[in-house]
Amino acid sequence: MWLCIRATSSLLLSLLAFFGQASEYNSIYRGEAGEVFTRKPNAFLVEMVRGRKAGKALDVGMGEGRNSLFLAGAGWDVTGIEPADEGVKRAEAEAARRGVKIRALVTTFEEFDFGESQWDLIVLTYEPTKAIAPKVVKALRPGGAVLVEDRHVDTRRVWPTGSFENNELAGLFTELRVLRYEDVWAKPDWSAKGLDERLVRLFAEKPVARETGCLWEGKAAAVGKEVCWGPVSLVCGETGWRVVKGSCEVQTRIGLIQP
C-alpha cells in the first residue's frame, strides 16, 4: 500500500509540471516527483544557436537554468525568468559552480517587461507560448530569433497534455521569418512517463531592414546603376534589378559588347 501511495503522489507531482501553479513547481525542483525533466540543455536550442553570434538572450520559464547555463557558457548575456524561487535558487547555485554569469529573476511572464528591441534570442520551451507570442516580435532586435518547443494536441493520445494544432505554432509569428519548423514524435524534455510525444519546434527570426542597392558579380551597385547582360540592360532599383530599355542592345549591335 505504501508503494501505491508513493507512486500516486509521484504521478500527481509529475502532472504539476504540466498543469501546476508557480509555487507547486518548487517540489518538482526539489526532486519530490522523481526525474520528470532533463537537466541537459534543449537539443533543438543547442542545434539552432550553433555558429550563431552570441548576444542578449531571454530564457522564459528557466526552471533550474539548464538552457540559461548552456547559453551563458557559450558566451551569451542571459536573463532567465522563473516563477518558482526554488528553480532560481538552484540555477544561481549551478551558475556559481560553473563560473558563469546569469541574471535570474523570480517573476512571471505576465509581470516581466520584455521591452522593445531588447533581445537577440528568446527561448520558450514548454511555456504558454500562445499567451507570450504577442510580446515576442516587439521584444526582439532585428535579426533576433525566437525558439519554441512544445506539444502537439496529438500528444493527448498518449498523455493528457498538448495544445498546438497542425502548423498553429508558426501562425503565431507571421511577422518573423521561419528558419526551421519541425513536427515530430520524440521524447520531450518534460515527461512523467518517458513516452514519445508529438512535438512542434520553431526557430524564427525578426527580419532586418533591407539594404538599398544591388550586387553585380559580387560587387556593390548603387541604386540607379545600369549594367549590361549581353544585349539586356539592367538597372538597380530600390527593390533590386529590373530590365529596362537601355544602351546595351545598341552597344552589342556595334560590337562594343560581346553577345
Secondary structure, 3 states (H helix, E strand, C coil): CHHHHHHHHHHHHHHHHHHCCHHHHHHHHCCCCCCCECCCCCHHHHHHHCCCCCCEEEEECCCCCHHHHHHHHCCCEEEEEECCHHHHHHHHHHHHHHCCCEEEEECCCCCCCCCCCCEEEEEEECCCHHHHHHHHHHHEEEEEEEEEEEEEHHHHHCCCCCCECCCHHHHCCCCCEEEEEEEEEECCCECCCCCCEEEEEEEEECCCCCCCCEEECCEEECCCCEEEECCEEEEEECCEEEEECCCHHHHHHCCCCCC
